[in-house]
Amino acid sequence: MLANPMLSKRSSVAQEPAKKSFVSLTFMAPVISKIAMAQKDIKKQVVSNARDVKSESSSKSLFALLLFVFLYGVIHALGPGHGKVIATSYFMGEKANIFKGIIFGFVFSLVHSVSALVLFLSMKLFSTVVHFTSAGSYEILMQQISFFLVAGIGAYMVYSAIRELRKSSSEHSHFHGVTLPFAIGLVPCPGTLLFLTFFSSLGMFWFGVMSVFIIAAGMAVSLSIISVLVILFRETAVNLVDRNHTSRVPHIFSIISGVLLVFIGLALAMSL
């Protein structure tokens, strides 16, 4: 009998390893540990309610299942990764409104989850040629592409900021406002892949597909809130430093932010 991928310590199809990052901080370990425990508890609830829905078709269990899948997305986005460092670096250097922060969260979350769905469907459709063990190689490739795109966007931010600074212009190019979350979202979400595998094993494939978008909505809530908080902090910081509104400080913020994105993107890409 196959082990339940939601409860087993290791899964041959999709795992959620605790990824090490050069931006990890020791003092964050207790927080990360609590987030991991919360995800574990939620997954147990998902397993329990999914079995109830499968056997009893209870509307109460179905509602609970939908709720726990959504909560998983909210908590999952607070864990390591998921573009929070990149989003923070970007919005610290880019003048943006609250709406842009919300769009960032939703675009990233949707692409991140749908990428997992595309990977899962590809493995099912071509299982005779491409085995599930190839998921790791695919993820690494998409990570490298994603991180190089992040570095490229950072370089463009630096170039644009320097050009605008020389022109003493207060205008900004915002094409990367959607490009950046799309780029970092290309990496398939391991949590979403895990849920797809679990629901598919129960014969609830279409519910698994629906869970992709429910998890994305949950992640979008967390990432949008984080992005909006960074945007508000950035505006406060700029106003405090640039009391005379000389328009130079925002460009300096953009240059620093762009350099950080180049460094983070290249460092992550080369570390794979």
Secondary structure as GFF3:
##gff-version 3
##sequence-region A 1 272
A	DSSP	three_ten_helix	26	28	.	.	.	ID=ss1
A	DSSP	alpha_helix	29	56	.	.	.	ID=ss2
A	DSSP	alpha_helix	59	76	.	.	.	ID=ss3
A	DSSP	alpha_helix	84	93	.	.	.	ID=ss4
A	DSSP	alpha_helix	98	125	.	.	.	ID=ss5
A	DSSP	three_ten_helix	132	134	.	.	.	ID=ss6
A	DSSP	alpha_helix	135	166	.	.	.	ID=ss7
A	DSSP	alpha_helix	176	185	.	.	.	ID=ss8
A	DSSP	alpha_helix	190	201	.	.	.	ID=ss9
A	DSSP	alpha_helix	205	241	.	.	.	ID=ss10
A	DSSP	alpha_helix	248	271	.	.	.	ID=ss11
###
